[in-house]
Amino acid sequence: MRKREMDNRVKLDPLINELVRFKLHESPDMYEATIFSLDETGYWVRGGSLCEYLKSRGTEGDAGSDTHYLESRRIHWKQRVRQ
């Protein structure tokens, strides 16, 4: 298979396993978390202030876990945190 065909078939989000800053539509604050998975409608995130916020809002995720799901429609913008 040609490299061009491979590039067109496989599209990975460059933010996977990166610390990311999120601005949500519903909050004036910015939050940080690590994206570890994504699907058609959103991101699974782990750790950071975003997971604490999502836990306080009762969103999808195990109450005892530091892993939560964030729907894409809630995100105003996101950017990688430069370390």
VENRADA-V726681 format. One record per residue. RES is the residue in one small letter. D_FIRST is the distance of its C-alpha to the first C-alpha in whole Angstrom. Layout:
BEGIN
((RES,D_FIRST) (RES,D_FIRST))
END
This chain:
BEGIN
((m,0) (r,4) (k,7) (r,8) (e,7) (m,7) (d,10) (n,11) (r,11) (v,13) (k,16) (l,18) (d,22) (p,23) (l,26) (i,26) (n,28) (e,30) (l,33) (v,34) (r,37) (f,37) (k,40) (l,41) (h,42) (e,45) (s,46) (p,47) (d,46) (m,43) (y,41) (e,39) (a,36) (t,33) (i,30) (f,29) (s,27) (l,26) (d,26) (e,26) (t,30) (g,31) (y,30) (w,32) (v,34) (r,36) (g,39) (g,41) (s,43) (l,41) (c,41) (e,45) (y,45) (l,43) (k,45) (s,48) (r,47) (g,46) (t,42) (e,40) (g,40) (d,42) (a,45) (g,45) (s,42) (d,40) (t,37) (h,37) (y,35) (l,35) (e,35) (s,33) (r,36) (r,38) (i,36) (h,38) (w,36) (k,34) (q,33) (r,32) (v,35) (r,35) (q,37))
END
